[in-house]
Amino acid sequence: MRTLQSIALVSLLLLALPGAYAQQDAEKSTGYVFTDQIRLKTTPVKNQYRSGTCWSYGGLSFLESELLNSGKGTYDFSEAFVIRNVYARKAEQYVRWQGNINFGGGGAFHDVMEVLTHDGMVPEQVYSGLTTDDEHFVHGEMDNNFAAYVKAVTENKNGRLSPVWKQGFDGLLDAYLGVVPENFIYDGRSYTPKTFAESLGFNPDDYLVSVY
């Protein structure tokens, strides 16, 4: 008798389990419901692919979103333009410090602001930075060759720098990222990188970069 009662009790418990799990699943599927209070506009996410340039993509995405949310239009800026100008500065600093500082493809938001202030800006459609059949950046070879070049410049046995070493580095930049146009047409108007940056009405001095 007791055996039959035990079997009956176990059977009832087993029958109740699916219902309990179903209720839990229903609660999980509902999840949290969020209500947007403020939704800021953003430009589409770009693909940095095989490059160490998240800082350029992230920094320019911020600039694009700031302009979009302030009613100044939708833009797609050239990550390659920023990367190129930052690399040129890094090369000069590396040689000046005789190779005693880091050199590579990394960067930060303040690099983007510095390029905007001193070099200007160009749209992606004007300067994509793609000089091969690749659809996205593949920077492994480029980064290695840039590093090898500046290392060779600092380790030369001549006792002095060649006056044309910067031209050599510019040649590498041109080969891997393309030649930056001095003038270009955008939305029916002619610009230089600096006049295009001025036309955006964006003041980098209005922003602070916190480093911690």
C-alpha positions as CSV (number, residue, x, y, z in Angstrom):
1,M,0.0,0.0,0.0
2,R,2.7,2.4,1.0
3,T,4.6,1.5,-2.2
4,L,1.5,2.5,-4.3
5,Q,1.1,5.7,-2.4
6,S,4.8,6.6,-3.0
7,I,4.4,5.9,-6.7
8,A,1.3,8.0,-6.9
9,L,3.1,10.9,-5.1
10,V,6.1,10.8,-7.4
11,S,3.8,10.7,-10.4
12,L,2.0,13.8,-9.3
13,L,5.3,15.6,-8.7
14,L,6.6,14.7,-12.2
15,L,3.3,15.9,-13.8
16,A,3.6,19.2,-12.0
17,L,7.2,19.9,-13.1
18,P,6.5,20.7,-16.8
19,G,4.0,23.3,-15.7
20,A,6.4,25.0,-13.3
21,Y,9.1,25.1,-15.9
22,A,6.7,26.4,-18.5
23,Q,5.7,29.3,-16.2
24,Q,9.4,30.1,-15.6
25,D,10.1,30.1,-19.3
26,A,7.2,32.4,-19.9
27,E,8.5,34.8,-17.3
28,K,12.0,34.7,-18.8
29,S,10.7,35.2,-22.4
30,T,8.9,38.3,-21.2
31,G,12.1,39.8,-19.7
32,Y,12.5,43.5,-18.9
33,V,10.6,46.0,-20.9
34,F,12.5,49.3,-21.4
35,T,10.9,52.6,-22.4
36,D,13.1,55.1,-24.2
37,Q,13.2,58.5,-22.6
38,I,15.8,59.9,-24.9
39,R,17.1,58.3,-28.0
40,L,20.2,59.9,-29.5
41,K,20.8,59.5,-33.2
42,T,23.9,57.7,-34.4
43,T,25.5,57.0,-37.7
44,P,25.8,53.3,-38.8
45,V,28.5,51.1,-37.3
46,K,31.6,50.7,-39.6
47,N,33.8,47.7,-39.9
48,Q,37.5,48.2,-38.8
49,Y,38.1,44.5,-39.9
50,R,41.7,43.5,-39.4
51,S,43.2,46.8,-38.2
52,G,44.1,48.2,-34.8
53,T,42.2,51.4,-35.5
54,C,39.2,51.2,-33.2
55,W,40.2,54.6,-31.8
56,S,39.8,56.2,-35.2
57,Y,36.4,54.6,-35.8
58,G,35.1,55.3,-32.4
59,G,36.3,58.9,-32.4
60,L,34.9,59.7,-35.8
61,S,31.6,58.0,-34.8
62,F,31.4,60.4,-31.9
63,L,32.0,63.4,-34.1
64,E,29.4,62.2,-36.7
65,S,26.8,61.6,-34.0
66,E,27.5,65.0,-32.4
67,L,26.9,66.8,-35.7
68,L,23.8,64.6,-36.4
69,N,22.2,65.4,-33.1
70,S,23.0,69.1,-33.3
71,G,21.2,69.3,-36.7
72,K,24.3,69.8,-38.8
73,G,23.7,66.9,-41.2
74,T,24.8,63.3,-41.7
75,Y,28.4,62.7,-42.4
76,D,30.7,59.7,-43.0
77,F,34.2,60.8,-42.3
78,S,37.4,59.0,-43.5
79,E,39.1,56.9,-40.8
80,A,42.1,56.5,-43.1
81,F,42.7,60.2,-43.2
82,V,43.0,60.3,-39.4
83,I,45.1,57.1,-39.4
84,R,47.5,58.5,-42.0
85,N,48.1,61.8,-40.2
86,V,48.5,60.2,-36.8
87,Y,51.0,57.7,-38.3
88,A,53.0,60.6,-39.8
89,R,53.2,62.3,-36.4
90,K,54.2,59.1,-34.6
91,A,57.0,58.5,-37.1
92,E,58.4,61.9,-36.5
93,Q,58.2,61.5,-32.7
94,Y,59.7,58.0,-32.9
95,V,62.7,59.3,-34.9
96,R,63.1,62.4,-32.7
97,W,63.3,60.2,-29.6
98,Q,65.7,57.8,-31.3
99,G,63.3,54.9,-31.0
100,N,62.8,55.2,-27.3
101,I,59.0,55.4,-27.5
102,N,56.2,53.1,-28.7
103,F,55.3,53.0,-32.3
104,G,52.3,51.2,-33.7
105,G,48.8,51.4,-35.1
106,G,47.0,52.2,-31.8
107,G,45.7,55.6,-30.8
108,A,43.1,57.4,-28.8
109,F,40.3,60.0,-29.1
110,H,42.6,63.0,-28.6
111,D,44.5,61.9,-31.8
112,V,41.2,62.3,-33.8
113,M,40.7,65.8,-32.3
114,E,44.3,66.8,-33.1
115,V,43.9,65.8,-36.7
116,L,40.7,67.7,-37.0
117,T,42.3,70.8,-35.5
118,H,45.6,70.7,-37.5
119,D,45.0,68.7,-40.6
120,G,41.3,69.1,-41.3
121,M,38.9,66.3,-42.3
122,V,37.7,64.6,-45.5
123,P,34.6,62.4,-46.2
124,E,35.0,58.6,-46.6
125,Q,33.9,58.8,-50.3
126,V,36.9,61.0,-51.0
127,Y,39.5,59.0,-49.2
128,S,38.8,55.4,-48.3
129,G,42.3,54.3,-47.6
130,L,41.9,51.2,-49.7
131,T,44.5,50.8,-52.3
132,T,44.1,47.0,-53.0
133,D,41.2,44.7,-53.8
134,D,40.3,44.4,-50.1
135,E,36.9,45.6,-49.1
136,H,38.1,46.5,-45.6
137,F,41.3,47.4,-43.8
138,V,43.9,44.6,-43.5
139,H,46.8,46.4,-41.8
140,G,49.1,43.7,-40.6
141,E,51.7,44.1,-43.4
142,M,51.3,47.9,-43.4
143,D,51.9,48.2,-39.6
144,N,55.0,46.0,-39.8
145,N,56.5,47.9,-42.7
146,F,55.9,51.2,-41.1
147,A,57.6,50.0,-37.9
148,A,60.5,48.5,-39.8
149,Y,61.1,51.7,-41.7
150,V,61.3,54.0,-38.7
151,K,63.4,51.5,-36.8
152,A,65.9,51.4,-39.8
153,V,66.0,55.2,-39.8
154,T,66.9,55.4,-36.1
155,E,69.5,52.6,-36.3
156,N,71.4,53.8,-39.4
157,K,75.2,53.9,-39.0
158,N,75.7,57.2,-40.9
159,G,75.7,59.3,-37.7
160,R,73.0,61.6,-39.1
161,L,69.5,61.5,-40.4
162,S,68.9,61.5,-44.2
163,P,67.1,64.7,-45.2
164,V,64.7,62.6,-47.2
165,W,63.6,60.0,-44.6
166,K,60.2,61.7,-44.2
167,Q,59.6,61.5,-48.0
168,G,60.3,57.8,-47.8
169,F,57.7,57.4,-45.0
170,D,55.2,59.5,-47.0
171,G,55.8,57.1,-49.9
172,L,54.8,54.2,-47.7
173,L,51.7,56.1,-46.5
174,D,50.7,56.8,-50.1
175,A,51.3,53.1,-51.1
176,Y,49.2,51.6,-48.3
177,L,46.5,54.3,-47.7
178,G,46.5,56.4,-50.9
179,V,47.4,60.0,-51.7
180,V,45.3,62.5,-49.9
181,P,43.6,64.9,-52.4
182,E,44.5,68.6,-52.0
183,N,41.1,69.6,-53.3
184,F,37.9,67.7,-53.6
185,I,34.2,68.2,-54.5
186,Y,31.6,67.3,-51.9
187,D,27.9,68.2,-52.2
188,G,28.7,70.3,-55.2
189,R,31.2,72.5,-53.4
190,S,35.0,72.5,-53.6
191,Y,37.0,72.0,-50.4
192,T,40.4,71.3,-49.0
193,P,40.7,69.1,-45.9
194,K,41.0,72.2,-43.8
195,T,38.1,74.2,-45.3
196,F,35.9,71.1,-45.1
197,A,36.6,70.8,-41.4
198,E,35.8,74.5,-40.9
199,S,32.5,74.0,-42.8
200,L,31.4,71.5,-40.1
201,G,31.1,74.1,-37.4
202,F,32.6,71.8,-34.9
203,N,34.9,73.2,-32.3
204,P,37.3,70.7,-30.6
205,D,38.0,73.2,-27.8
206,D,34.4,72.6,-26.6
207,Y,35.4,69.1,-25.5
208,L,37.7,67.7,-22.8
209,V,39.4,64.3,-22.9
210,S,39.7,62.7,-19.5
211,V,42.6,60.3,-19.1
212,Y,42.6,58.0,-16.1
